[in-house]
Amino acid sequence: MPAEVLEIESAKSDEEPVLAVYEHPWVVRFTHWVNAIALLVMVGSGLQIFRAFPSLGAKIPQQDLLNWPKAFAIGGWLGGALQWHLTFMWIYIATGVFYLAYQIFSGNYRQVLLTRRDVPALWPMARHYFFFGPRPPATEAYNPLQKLAYTSAMVLGVLTVLTGFAVWKPTQFSWLAWPMGGFHLARVWHFVTMWAILLFVLGHLVMVILHGWSNFVSMLTGWKVDPEYPPR
Amino acid sequence: MDERKFKKVNRRELLKLTPVIALGAFAVPKLRGPLLKKGLALSDWASGKLFRPGHLAATFADSELTPFEKFPINDYDVDDPGVIFENWSLTVSGAVQKQGDYKLSDIQALPKKRQNTRHVCVEGWDVIGRFGGTPLSEFLRLVGADPTAKFVTVECADDYYESLDMATAMHPQTLLCYEMYDQPLTREHGAPLRLTVPTKIGYKHAKYLTDLRVTHVLEKVGYWEDQGYSWFYGL
């Protein structure tokens, strides 16, 4: 799918026109922001739910895993947190389904999905980011490491929903908990996938800050001015 | 394209995101409560649709049982509301042919069922217990419950109350339970009679039953539901 590219001419000077590329279609931007809010609410209310029984073991004797501070929780009490969790899960699922369906049917997934072709370039990219290696030339919107991160986030998003349903409906969806190792482990996996997503979010935010304003604005307007890669 | 025109394009694209602001409704205190109530109702509706009347909750081997002394005692008020067993009866009212008081022996005369099922607490823990009693469906047949009625409501000696949809009330694993671990119910576990509903969350399993009412409309919902918890909460 060829990206839409514009040449932007400066109004005042006679400088060379700057290129701008339409990187993020509306559906991607819309679901990104709605999902970001929904994720925040799901994590906050989930941690308040966890506060009701902050353990992954037995009730008697109860061994608390961590006493999550109330300031970083949403809902105020278990019943309130469940209301948030059971409301925003629909928004979280809806944006996820809308996003995935759009990516698949528009073909836009090619921009973000990690494929076997990207694998050889993963290590040079990681070396650049983490070990001061030379910067591999940018050839497309997302580098292989970015594709890996976004693909993982998608998989994790699906897993949070599946593990959530295994915990919420252990009888009607008993088949869901089975590959997770049963009902108890489904709760553990639900917890683990949440932390994995938070790890992604942390890395994502660091990279957004490092990559500057034009990159951030592209998730609002869709247009990236002066991209690091040849847009055509 | 010149710079100014491009800015306009950008602004238009940004404006297309304004629907996201709708989520801000959840930040308005006046709207938050009703919206969350709607969300909870949607989840309850979905739970009702997902419920399959013939689908059984998992049952477990005796070796998987949680030891009786590690089966938590949960109540909202007192462990033992002081039921006087000699005077106890279950008062049945509403859309039934034979209203009145039923003694424990009346209930125990009905077919008995024992099952090792999981008790899941809304707090996040669960235990596997052994429960014995008569299917609620047998008792509803005995009292001649109107088959078109939609709800079964129970009231308890500790002023707790709960309600079930008729599909769950008729589920083969929903018991009027008078035994745990092959022994008569102890007081703190709800003697002389409690509900055990393996297809529902723990707070639906009301203890120390005193009244049972069959209705077409939901008159009393449930103690925790009235505090803001989900009504259907099917597992």
Interface residues (C-beta under 8 A of the other chain):
Chain A: L6 E7 I8 E9 S10 A11 A20 W26 R29 F30 W33 V34 I37 V41 I49 F50 A52 F53 S55 A58 K59 I60 Q62 L78 G79 G80 L82 Q83 W84 L86 T87 F88 M89 W90 I91 W168 K169 P170 T171 Q172 S174 F183 H184 R187 V217 L220 T221 G222 W223
Chain B: M1 D2 E3 R4 F6 V9 N10 R11 E13 L14 K16 L17 P19 V20 L23 F26 L35 L36 K37 K38 G39 L40 L42 S43 S47 L50 F51 R52 H55 L56 A57 A58 T66 E69 K70 F71 P72 R118 V120 C121 V122 E123 G124 W125 D126 V127 P198 T199 W224 Q227 G228 Y229 S230 G234 L235
